[in-house]
Amino acid sequence: MSEELFPEPEWLSEEVKTGTTIIAVTFDGGVVLGSDSRVSAGESVVNRVMNKLSPLHDKIYCALSGSAADAQTIAEMVNYQLDVHSIEVEADPLVCSAATLVKNISYKYKEELSAHLIVAGWDKKKGGQVYATLSGLLTRQPFAIGGSGSFYINGFVDAEFRKNMTKRECQEFVVNALTLAMGRDGSSGGVAYVVTIDKDGAEEKCILGNELPKFFDE
Amino acid sequence: MASVSVCQYHSGGFSFENCKRNALLEADINKLGFSSPAARKTGTTICGVVYKDGVVLGADTRATEGMVVADKNCSKIHYISPNIYCCGAGTAADTEMTTQIISSNLELHSLSTGRLPRVTTANRMLKQMLFRYQGYIGAALVLGGVDCNGPHLYSIYPHGSTDKLPYVTMGSGSLAAMAVFEDRYRPNMEEEEAKRLVRDAIAAGIFNDLGSGSNIDLCVITKGNVDYLRPHDMANKKGVRTGSYRYKHGTTGVLTKAVTPLNLEVVEESVQTMDTS
């Protein structure tokens, strides 16, 4: 059966995407997550201060990238499922459980969804962990980067990452990586949000544009 | 004995069977020089701002059908609940129906909880419905209201993503309105300043965007009170004609007159009684 080729009708309006830079890194005793804050629809920025680090539980966060609607919906669904799960087991959920819930949704609807979430957090069993869930695979990594801006900093993170950094060094590493990516990627920008999670809880910080470190920019 | 019946199981949602046929028809119509009718959109400027005591929502009043203005004074600020209102941009029917559906569901929910509904509840309901329809419902909304947790303002996109911000703009005139906001917004404004800011933002959209026009509607929501100002500002009043353009009989002289009688014969006569009781 031959398929007639008709041009697609133009009623598909532009979707809101978080052309993004997101990064999550483990350090000795926890994880640090970072993201930019730009949300674009076509060539227009619709939100310049969006916090893409979404809490799934007290000590588990996820970083959103890709289609804003898909990513927000996945994060909210997993937030609800984790709440129920943690009540059922009467304990704080494992980061692995959260990542598995995200992976299940991403894999089951992989044809329909276009969002990539990085899940990171701290639990008693394995300490700080970072999981990447791209396209429905689940892999634990020492660090993970995602979004359109991540392509520009692959070399940087590969060269600069060291195992067992201190909390301070790790936060600096994340902020440097975000700054470099925002400097080169048109779809990333705004302010930098950084979340540090360790055994004592999660600490959110917002670094304004003019407070970011300065790199070669002539 | 198993029999194979060709029974199409009708799954819910939209049916796209006629899309190919429509594309064929459109191609044929274009060949003849006509264009197919366009859905009525509210190419629009809508915006909202959070100020000291509550939320101010603003909208223009033009509804377009392609390049023609279909309605010069349509109402784009829709009622959701006594303390929550919603401006709508995009396809007019979609915004109207979506806000009515959520308003109805929210009233039932509020009766069930026994409390005044929260803005975040309306936001969740709207975003979950729009996500379910994957962007095919072309409704871009600015949702604002005051509840037990204070004033809140959300922008909701047709695909189902939402942003919670102190000031938002949507629609074709959103860039013009956002320029005004980015210049003059301050946190914790007074009511008069906030109303002036929203009025100026919508005016920027009306005068710089072809899809927006006519008047400016405002809706000021505070704790326990809503001021629905329609119209707040008639920015485009129709001008008054300076002279009469009627001419007396005999102004134009008649040079020749030719009368051609049309001989029509009655073929069929039928009487239809109209019940005017």
Interface residues (C-beta under 8 A of the other chain):
Chain A: E4 F6 P7 P9 W11 L12 S13 E15 V16 V39 A41 S44 V46 N47 V49 M50 S67 A68 A69 D70 A71 Q72 T73 E112
Chain B: C19 K20 N22 A23 L24 G90 K127 Q128 L130 F131 Q134 G135 G138 S155 Y157 P158 H159 G160 S161 T162 D163 L165 S174 L175
